[in-house]
Structures are given as structure tokens and as C-alpha cells.
Amino acid sequence: MKYAYIKGDTVVDIVDVDPTGIFRPEYAALFEEVPDAVEMRWTRNAAGEWSPPSPTVPEAVEPLQGLLAIDEFGMAAAYEAWVTSPDRTFAELAFINRAQTWRRDDPILQGAGAVLGLSKEHLDALFIKAATL
């Protein structure tokens, strides 16, 4: 078993041994036994069930990461159709060909996402995945 110091309902520290043997009594008393699966930043709900933290949406990813995520989401053909459309503006072409970073809040990226039928949640998921690639 693990022991966790929980602030509010969030794990902020973990030890793998009984804290009463390693900490002063007043600090050791702040720890409680938790299941082995529980990690830092996990939260406990009102029913006492533990869950991992929600993934953080990165503010930016590299274009290669974004393209690999697009491919993993099965959207490569739709993205290529958007990229090669003769309707692309100069700013969109500059983004496609020259951007060294894809920022989540970029209006061109958001516009492309809308054209591809992506909701805010889908774009967030794409960025979360891209950051892992």
C-alpha cells in the first residue's frame, strides 16, 4: 500500500512506506493509506473513488506532432483536401508551409478545425495526442 498526503481531495505527496516511521507525528498524521494505483494529482470524489487528473491541453505543439496526430485520428485525407484547396488564403498557406509552432489559440488553426468539422473538444484531444508524439 501507499500513503498519500491529500490536500482538499487531491494527492500532493506520496510515500511507499508507513509515514509514522519516517516523519514527525504531526506530519505523519496528514498521510492516509491509498490504493497502489493512486498517483500524484489524482483526486477523490465524494464516494471515495480515485481518478487520475484530466490531461492538460498543451498551448502549442510542433507541426510534425500535429500532422502525426491528424493521421492517427484518421483525418489525413480531409486535412490534405483542406491544404490543397485553391481557396486557401495567403495567411493560411503561410501557416501551412512556414509555421514552426501550432498554437491551440491560433485563428487559422481554429478555422481549419471548423472546416474539418472539429469541435473545441476534438481540437483539444488532437493537441493532447500530438504532445505525446
Residue, then its C-alpha position, 0 to 999 in steps of 0.5 A: m500500500k501507499y500513503a498519500y498526503i491529500k490536500g482538499d481531495t487531491v494527492v500532493d505527496i506520496v510515500d511507499v512506506d508507513p509515514t509514522g516511521i519516517f516523519r514527525p507525528e504531526y506530519a505523519a498524521l496528514f498521510e492516509e493509506v491509498p490504493d497502489a494505483v493512486e498517483m500524484r494529482w489524482t483526486r477523490n470524489a465524494a464516494g471515495e473513488w480515485s481518478p487520475p487528473s484530466p490531461t492538460v491541453p498543451e498551448a502549442v505543439e510542433p507541426l510534425q506532432g500535429l500532422l502525426a496526430i491528424d493521421e492517427f485520428g484518421m483525418a489525413a485525407a480531409y486535412e490534405a483536401w483542406v491544404t490543397s484547396p485553391d481557396r486557401t488564403f495567403a495567411e493560411l498557406a503561410f501557416i501551412n508551409r512556414a509555421q514552426t509552432w501550432r498554437r491551440d489559440d491560433p485563428i487559422l488553426q481554429g478555422a481549419g478545425a471548423v472546416l474539418g468539422l472539429s469541435k473545441e473538444h476534438l481540437d483539444a484531444l488532437f493537441i493532447k495526442a500530438a504532445t505525446l508524439 
